[in-house]
Amino acid sequence: MHIAIVGLGTSGNGVLKAFLDYKQAHPNTDFTIHIYDIANHLGHGFPYQEDTHSLIMNSYARNISLDPENPNGFVEWLTVHYPEHADPNHYVPRPIFGQYMKDFMKDYMKDDSITVINQLVQDIRVLDKAGYEQGENKQATYQFQLQTADDIWQDTVYQAVFLNIGHPPYADHYHLRGHHGYIHNPYPVSETLGQLNPEDKIGIIGSGLTALDAMRYLQNKYEGQLAHSISFYTRSTPFKTARQDYYDGPIHMTFSYEWIDEMSAKGNGYISLETILKAFFADMKANDVDVKAVIDRFGLGSLSEIRHEVMGYDRELQIIQQYASTITKYLPHLYMKMPGLDREKYIHEYMDTFEYFRNQMTKEALLDILNWYDEGRITFKDQLVDIKPSSQSGFDIYYKNGAVSHADILINAAGMESNLFRASDQDILIRNLVNREIISPTPYGDVLISWPQGQSMSRRFGTFDNLFFTGRWIKNTLYGNNNALMNFTFGQDIVKQFLDRQQQ
Ligand SMILES: Cc1cc2nc3c(=O)[nH]c(=O)nc-3n(C[C@H](O)[C@H](O)[C@H](O)COP(=O)(O)OP(=O)(O)OC[C@H]3O[C@@H](n4cnc5c(N)ncnc54)[C@H](O)[C@@H]3O)c2cc1C
């Protein structure tokens, strides 16, 4: 059997590991694996590529071991390779996690069934068993042929393809792509932001994790040279909560895989939102946390709240944050067990608040931001409504109250475009898959897959037995997967299910 792994980042490594673990346990297995990715992402993907070490992980080192047998695996690896970072409660630079992942996979990469093709894939054709191209549903098990970015259709026909292509492109909310001075994708920051003119007025659109990365890089790189403060341009108040220190007391949590199985069996496969909320609020009561009071104290993300979170200590916030991190691995299971209308209710009434507390920012990063703000090196411009290229040069930024300001350089950190139709402008593989209707959108615009198998579900072809999707393109199914471990695990899970089906 010929297998293609398209994209070898965190999810792709999970896919590869599961195949090779299986091969080791079943030495007579006969498959070849072709891995497609560009050389400078191979093995660590986009977030953990070589770049400045000021880009830090947003999870503690203790929580991101890739070895399920050894939860301390990453910290032990750090002890040998980066002893200065070998602290379970440390936020390690992202490129170091990339090195760890490559090192963790290095023996797997030596397997003689693997061929690496240092190319992006830009198109896929659906073939029948005899090798003829298909454009309609024959209710068959299909095969696939891939076209690489050099426009060449590869000779090998694959019986299974795993699309682990990572993140959607950055969104271009203000249609600025192509304008001089606009930096659409800031990574790697050492390349895109390393040669700016510090005399220019520089601004960052957004204030999420990417914006913090960009601001910290710029302030360190151009320290003492900047002619103007650097602005964050945002629509509303800027930040998520600052992650409190690790809480090592007991935290009561009802959710577990056993609980999910039990409730699901009781509900014939469904778990209502009401059941989930009841368990959550009972847990919070048992942990002596008043959720509403925490939202009142920290629910805005304003500078004064952030100052309080960074300088002070709040037990209730600390517990909610840790609870939200711990529950992450159960999120896709809970989300997909909810009845459809309950899920809608969750999305509209609860998701924003929950995600606000789940997606925390490191204290280190926020402390830098507060210090630079106090020194006048940062300004915050909220109530942004529009940005237009200026008739002279640079950009005019428009605010709700009618005011207008100017920037010479704008760095985009305003989130990703996961709507398949809009993203087709920027990603040629997505464009071709959408056009061929090999992938179809969920009601939220991302890629529709079967759960938990991860198979692409196409309006034209039906559910593909052997074409799989992972990563942020399936975020409305694998809910909560802005998380390295979840993607690594999901890659393994879908291969195990695929291999089980081959035995049947
Ligand atoms: C900037 C950033 C920071 C993050 N920080 C953290 C963090 O600190 N902690 C955390 O847990 N999670 C973090 N995440 C979440 C992140 O989603 C996961 O950690 C994880 O890396 C995603 O894995 P992936 O395999 O889906 O994508 P990636 O690791 O990005 O891998 C995708 C791979 O596919 C390749 N590819 C793309 N298109 C093609 C194509 N057409 N053909 C062939 N190859 C292709 C890419 O080159 C890349 O190597 C971060 C995400 C981003 C964007």
The ligand as an ORCA input file, in Angstrom:
! r2SCAN-3c Opt
* xyz 0 1
  C       2.088     30.951     15.702
  C       1.550     29.760     16.446
  C       1.986     29.454     17.734
  C       1.501     28.345     18.405
  N       1.950     28.082     19.666
  C       1.506     26.990     20.311
  C       1.991     26.679     21.623
  O       2.786     27.410     22.185
  N       1.530     25.543     22.243
  C       0.628     24.714     21.630
  O       0.268     23.677     22.221
  N       0.143     25.000     20.399
  C       0.552     26.116     19.734
  N       0.059     26.406     18.491
  C      -1.020     25.576     17.970
  C      -0.584     24.664     16.852
  O      -1.719     24.616     16.066
  C      -0.151     23.261     17.210
  O       0.722     23.296     18.279
  C       0.489     22.417     16.088
  O       1.764     22.815     15.714
  C      -0.310     22.294     14.825
  O       0.189     21.160     14.144
  P      -0.136     20.846     12.645
  O       0.615     19.617     12.282
  O      -1.587     20.840     12.434
  O       0.454     22.085     11.859
  P       1.978     22.433     11.588
  O       2.802     21.991     12.732
  O       2.059     23.839     11.159
  O       2.351     21.532     10.336
  C       1.803     21.726      9.048
  C       2.849     21.365      8.029
  O       2.220     21.237      6.761
  C       3.064     21.786      5.796
  N       2.229     22.115      4.645
  C       1.296     23.089      4.541
  N       0.731     23.064      3.321
  C       1.306     22.043      2.654
  C       1.150     21.517      1.346
  N       0.272     22.041      0.485
  N       1.932     20.488      0.965
  C       2.837     19.929      1.838
  N       3.025     20.388      3.094
  C       2.260     21.433      3.487
  C       3.704     22.974      6.467
  O       4.893     23.346      5.810
  C       3.927     22.428      7.876
  O       5.171     21.825      8.013
  C       0.533     27.518     17.789
  C       0.068     27.841     16.502
  C       0.580     28.940     15.836
  C       0.075     29.247     14.464
*
